[in-house]
Amino acid sequence: MKQILVTGGAGFIGSHTCKALVEAGYQPVVFDDLSNGHAEAVQWGPLVRGDVRDLGALATVMEDRQPAAVIHFAGLIEVGRSTKEPEAFWDHNLNGVAAVLAAMRQTGVKRIVFSSTAACYGQPPEGSLAPLSEDLPTLPINPYGDSKLAAERLIAASARAHGLEGVALRYFNAAGADPQLDTGEAHWPETHLIPLAIEAALGVGNPLTVFGTDFPTPDGSCIRDYVHVSDLARAHALALDAPVGPAGFLAINLGTGHGASVKEVVEAVGHAVGRPVPHSIGPRREGDPAVLVANPARAKAVLNWQPQFTELEEIVRHAVAWRQAPKFGFNKQAST
């Protein structure tokens, strides 16, 4: 059985990917410092504790385990925090990738699947409502997107210089939870819309703020492409064998190709929980585009990937079920 080194495998998308890897016939080996992940989320393979910037530790685990590839999740993800602590984001998100690539070269590992983001595209042109394709210019507007795009460029340069192979999966809005509730989202602090709305509706979090209702969309609120985390996880397993072409590197969007508005999310959460989501209307946040929706054509063509969970109500229902009965990450008495 081929082993796959999963950096950040104790986190939200990483833990779901470990489950998907086992289902696809691989053996995940998790490398994580547990600064943001949860040891309880590591259920499908061994855990090696370490800092992803530690070249020696990475090389040791690659020598010991001889993985067929690396799936790299480890890094910092909070956009707002990145504007206040840019140095930390460049350090973790770029130096972490540099250490992984150096360890791969030392140990002969050829392929990396990189957890990237639609934040690489930045702000769509004013008034544009079209789905985003991988051929668009990449113009990030925050240090998080900057650091992720820089990491992509480093992987692409390493592919050209050293014969490595890289696939960057640019997620849109990861959401939901494992349908069997083996794992789920347990960030602290939480910054994502769906879990924040769920916590507000359950009475275990603050009332939600809807940022802006004057966008050029049907109901005035922002539209985003919510993709189920289990579908994202499956795409990582498929990317292990994806053709990357002569350049040795390929970026691929992961989204459903259609969006839901913030108001629609609030309504869906209310239906799933059985009570309205307490919320207020606030001003727009600086830099928030009206619409961010993926063009997923490349994922379908290259990975033969299509999302299985495409309905917002189903994505929300899975997230609610997890939050009501989490296996880790929350005070159980406060979660129901």
N, C-alpha and C positions, 0 to 999 in steps of 0.2 A: 504494500500500500504506500503510495507516494505521500510524503510528509510536506506540509506547507507551513512556513513560518508566518504567523499572523501577529504583527506588532500592533499593540492597542486592541488585542482580541478580547479584553475584559470590558470593553465599552459597548455602547448601544448597537451600532452597526456591526462592529467587530464580533460580538458574541453571536448575533444572528448569522453572520457569515460562517463562523465555526460550525454551527449546526448544518448550514447548507453544504459545507465542505464534506462533512461526514455523509450526508445524504447522497453526495456525488461520488463517493468512494475514496475520499482523501482523509488523511489524518492531520488535523491542525495541531500546531504547537504554538502556544500563546506566549508572547514576550511583552510584558506590561509592567510598569512601575506602580500600578494601582493608584496613581494620583487622582485620576478621574474615573477609572473603571472599578469593577467590583469582583473580588475573588469568587463570589458565589456565581457570577456569570460564566465562569470558566468551567464548563460541564462536558465538553466534548474532546478534551485532550489535556496534556500537561501544561502547567503554568511555569514559566521561567521569569522571575522578577528581575527587572533591569531597566535602566534609562536608555531610551532609544538613541541618545546622543553618544553612548558609550561604545565606541568602535570595538574595543577588546571584548566586551560582553557579547556583542552581536556576533563577532567572528567566532567566539567560543561555541555559542549555541548552534551556529551554522556548521561548524566542524563536527560537532557532536551529532547533530540530527540529519545533516546532509539533505536539506529540503530541496524539493524540485523547484520551488519558487517562493517569493515573499509577497504577502499581501500587507501593504503598509497603511495602517490607520492612525498610528500614534501621532498625536499633535494637539494643538490648541484650536478650538472651534468657535469661540464666542466672538461674533463680529463686533459688538459694542465694546467688549473688553479690549479688543485689538487696537481700537483707537486710543485707549488710555495706556496700554502697555505694549507698544509696537515692538520693543526690543525682545520681549519674551516670545512673541509670535514668530519673529524672524529666527530666533534662536532654536525654538523647538521644531518649527515647521520646515525650515530649510536645513539647519545643521543636522536634524534627525535624519532627513533623507540622505544627506551627504554621508553620514556614518553608515547607513544601511547599504548604500551603493558601494562604499569602500569595502565593507565586510563581504558583500557579494563577490567583488573582484578577487578578494583574497582567497575565498573558499570555492569559487567556480560556479556560484549560483547565477543563472542567466536571466531569469525573468522576474520583474516586479510589477505588481498590480497596485496602482496608487489611488488612494482615497482623495479625490479632488472635489471641485465644487463649481456650481454655476456662478459663484462670485467672481470667477475669472473673467466673465464677460463685462462686469461692471454695470453701468447704467445704459439701458437700451436707448436708441435715439428718441427724442421727445415725440410723444404721440404714437410710437410704434407699439402695436399689439400683436405682432407676428411672433410665432414660436422661434426660439433661438436655435440656430444650427452651429455646429462646430467650426464652420468657415467664417463666422463673424470675428471681427477684431476683438482681442482680449485687452480690456482696459479697466482693471479693477479700481474700485473707489475707496477701499479701506485696506489696512495692513493685513487683515486675514486673507482677503483675495489676492493681494500682492504676494504674500508669502507662499500661498498655494501655487500660483502661477510660476513663481520663481523655482519652486520645487519641480514642477512639470518640465521647465526648461532645462534644469540640471539633469533630470532623467533622460530627456531627449539628447542632450549633449553627451552623456555617458554612453548612450546607445550608439551614437555615431563614433565616439572615440574608442570604445572598448568592446563593441559587439554585444552589449546587453540588449534586452528587449523590455519595453515598458508600455503599459496600458494605463492611461489616466481616466478614471471614471468620474465624470463631472455630475454630481448629484444635484437635483433640484431640492425639493423639501421632503426630507426623510420623515416618515410618520408611521404610526401604527405600532403593532407589537406582534410577536410570534403568536399565531392562532392557537397553539397548544399551551401558551402562557409559560413556556420554559424560560423565556427571557423577555426583557422589555426595556423601556426607556426609564432611566433613573439618574438624571442629571441633577447636580446641585451646584450653583443655583440653576433653575430651569429657565430657559429663554425662548423655547419654541411655543408657537401659538396653540397647537392642539392640546398638549399636556397642561398648559397654563389655563386654558378654557375649562378643561376637565376638573382641575383642582378648584377653580372658582365655583363650578357647578356643584361639586361635592362638599363645598364648605371647608376645604382644607388648605385653601390658598386665597390670596387677595382677589377682589373683583378684577375682572379683565379690563384692559384699556384697548379700545379699537382706535388705531392711529390713522385718522383721516377717513372721511366719508365723502370727499369731494373729488375723487379721482375720476378720469374719463372711462368708467366701467359701468355695466348695467345697474349696479346698486350703489356705486360710489366708493366702494371699498376695494383694497388691493386684491388682485388675483394672483394666486400662486399654484404651481404644479406639485401636488402632494403625491409622493410615490411611496408605496408600502415598503417597510424596511425588509421584509422577507423577500420581496422582489429584488431589492437592491442586493441582498445577500446572494441570491442565486446568480445575479450578473457577475459577481466576483469569481464564483466558481467557473462560470463560462469563459471569463476573460483569461483564465490560466492557459487556454489553448487557442486564443484568438490570433488570427494573422495580423501582423503589425506592419507589413510591407517593407520595402527596402530601407526606409529610414530607421526602422527598429522601434518606432514610437508611434502611438496613436491615442488621441483623446476621443472619448465617447460620452455623449450625454446620456443620463439616466433619468427619465421622467415619463409620464403617461401620455404627454402630448395634448392634455387639456387641463384647464385650471378650475379652481374653486375660489370664491371670494371669501374675505374674512367674515363677512356677515353670514355666508352659507356655512362656514365652519362653526360659527357660534350656534346657528340653528341646529346643525347636525349633532353637536355635542349635547345640546339641551334635550333633543329627542332621545339620544342614547342613554343619558343619565336619568331622564324622567323628570327633570326640573329645569327651568330657564337658567342660563349662564348670567350671573350678575356682571354687568359691564357698564362702562361709560365710554363716551366718545371724546377722544383727544385730538390734538393737532397732528398733522402729518409729521413723520420723522424725516429728517434731512436725508436725502439720497434714496428714499423708498420709491422704486419705479411702480407704475400702475399695474403692470402685468409682467410676470416672469413665467413663461411656459416653455417646455423643452420641445424641440423637434427630435423625436427619438428614432428617426429613420436609420441612422448609422448603427445604433444598438441592435435593431432588428436585423439589418443586413449582415453585420460582422459577427455578432454574438448569437444570432438566432434567438434573441431575447424579446419577450413581450411580457408586460406586467400581468399577473394573474388577478390582482386585487385592484380594480380600477374605480370602484365606486367609493366616493367620499364616506358614505354612511358605513360601509364595511371597515374601512381604515379606522374610522373613529370608534366603531364598536369594539375592535380589537384593542385599541389604546385604552378605552374605558375599562374593559374587562381586566386588563393588566393592572391598571391603577387601583382598581377595587380589590385586587387580590395579588399584590406583588410578592415575588419570592425573595426579593432583596431590595435594598436601597431606600426603604421608607420605614417610618414608625408604623408598624402594622395596625395599632389601635387607632391611629389618626387617618388611616387610608380608606376606611369604609364609612 
